[in-house]
Amino acid sequence: MKTGIIVYSYTGNTLSVAEKLKEAIEKKGHDCTIEKIAVNEDYDPNNDMGKFTILESPDPTKYDFLVLAGSVIAFSLSPVMKRYCKTVKAIEDKKIALLVTQHLPFAWMGGNRALRRMEKMCTFKKAVICAKEVINWSRKDREERITSATNRIASLV
Ligand SMILES: Cc1cc2nc3c(=O)[nH]c(=O)nc-3n(C[C@H](O)[C@H](O)[C@H](O)COP(=O)(O)O)c2cc1C
């Protein structure tokens, strides 16, 4: 099964989880590619979170299984991932796992909301959501949670 992980990561946190997920998927004998959503280099969500241009928007059509990985900004989905989900085409009937990272320790502190937002946009385009995972960066058990979340997603591929 050809799997694509489409990620937007500002600090590298989400990308590091995507890399672990790629390893877990490859261990199961599947092809896996990470593709980054690229924005203008000087984009800084701390200054003006809505001011950016998407320069590279990965094409989901070549994958049988898709993972969308983003983060929480201001208690919601990061504006870059929001715009990607809004504009992405041809995800009808595609199996998609959603993954977000956030600093705060509990998913109800923005992570669940970000997932709901992503899910709504993807199901509107008739994608099939098969997993939703939040990684809370400030938790002591973060590494264990990353391992279990990535294994859960990998088991669905
Ligand atoms: C401008 C800004 C706002 C943020 N707002 C939140 C927030 O509301 N809740 C939270 O838990 N984390 C928040 N974070 C932290 C990020 O979600 C967290 O560090 C995440 O892992 C970043 O992943 P990434 O840089 O790989 O995308 C914020 C980070 C930035 C830069």
The ligand as an SDF file (V2000), in Angstrom:
LIG
                    3D

 31 33  0  0  0  0  0  0  0  0999 V2000
    1.7880   30.9140   17.3940 C   0  0  0  0  0  0  0  0  0  0  0  0
    1.6700   29.6090   18.1180 C   0  0  0  0  0  0  0  0  0  0  0  0
    0.4950   29.3260   18.8080 C   0  0  0  0  0  0  0  0  0  0  0  0
    0.3620   28.1030   19.4940 C   0  0  0  0  0  0  0  0  0  0  0  0
   -0.8100   27.8320   20.1520 N   0  0  0  0  0  0  0  0  0  0  0  0
   -0.9320   26.6650   20.8390 C   0  0  0  0  0  0  0  0  0  0  0  0
   -2.1410   26.3570   21.5340 C   0  0  0  0  0  0  0  0  0  0  0  0
   -3.1240   27.0880   21.5100 O   0  0  0  0  0  0  0  0  0  0  0  0
   -2.2020   25.1950   22.2420 N   0  0  0  0  0  0  0  0  0  0  0  0
   -1.1530   24.3110   22.2940 C   0  0  0  0  0  0  0  0  0  0  0  0
   -1.2720   23.2770   22.9480 O   0  0  0  0  0  0  0  0  0  0  0  0
   -0.0100   24.5610   21.6220 N   0  0  0  0  0  0  0  0  0  0  0  0
    0.1310   25.7190   20.9000 C   0  0  0  0  0  0  0  0  0  0  0  0
    1.2820   25.9810   20.2170 N   0  0  0  0  0  0  0  0  0  0  0  0
    2.3770   24.9960   20.2690 C   0  0  0  0  0  0  0  0  0  0  0  0
    2.4150   24.0600   19.0610 C   0  0  0  0  0  0  0  0  0  0  0  0
    1.1430   23.5130   18.7580 O   0  0  0  0  0  0  0  0  0  0  0  0
    3.3660   22.8890   19.3450 C   0  0  0  0  0  0  0  0  0  0  0  0
    4.6200   23.3590   19.7050 O   0  0  0  0  0  0  0  0  0  0  0  0
    3.4640   21.9830   18.1360 C   0  0  0  0  0  0  0  0  0  0  0  0
    4.0550   20.7690   18.5280 O   0  0  0  0  0  0  0  0  0  0  0  0
    4.2470   22.6410   17.0220 C   0  0  0  0  0  0  0  0  0  0  0  0
    4.4310   21.7300   15.9680 O   0  0  0  0  0  0  0  0  0  0  0  0
    5.0750   22.1330   14.5880 P   0  0  0  0  0  0  0  0  0  0  0  0
    5.8770   23.3420   14.7760 O   0  0  0  0  0  0  0  0  0  0  0  0
    5.8670   20.9540   14.1710 O   0  0  0  0  0  0  0  0  0  0  0  0
    3.9360   22.3760   13.6550 O   0  0  0  0  0  0  0  0  0  0  0  0
    1.4380   27.1700   19.5010 C   0  0  0  0  0  0  0  0  0  0  0  0
    2.6110   27.4740   18.7950 C   0  0  0  0  0  0  0  0  0  0  0  0
    2.7330   28.6600   18.0900 C   0  0  0  0  0  0  0  0  0  0  0  0
    4.0040   28.9480   17.3370 C   0  0  0  0  0  0  0  0  0  0  0  0
  1  2  1  0
  2  3  1  0
  2 30  2  0
  3  4  2  0
  4  5  1  0
  4 28  1  0
  5  6  2  0
  6  7  1  0
  6 13  1  0
  7  8  2  0
  7  9  1  0
  9 10  1  0
 10 11  2  0
 10 12  1  0
 12 13  2  0
 13 14  1  0
 14 15  1  0
 14 28  1  0
 15 16  1  0
 16 17  1  0
 16 18  1  0
 18 19  1  0
 18 20  1  0
 20 21  1  0
 20 22  1  0
 22 23  1  0
 23 24  1  0
 24 25  2  0
 24 26  1  0
 24 27  1  0
 28 29  2  0
 29 30  1  0
 30 31  1  0
M  END
$$$$
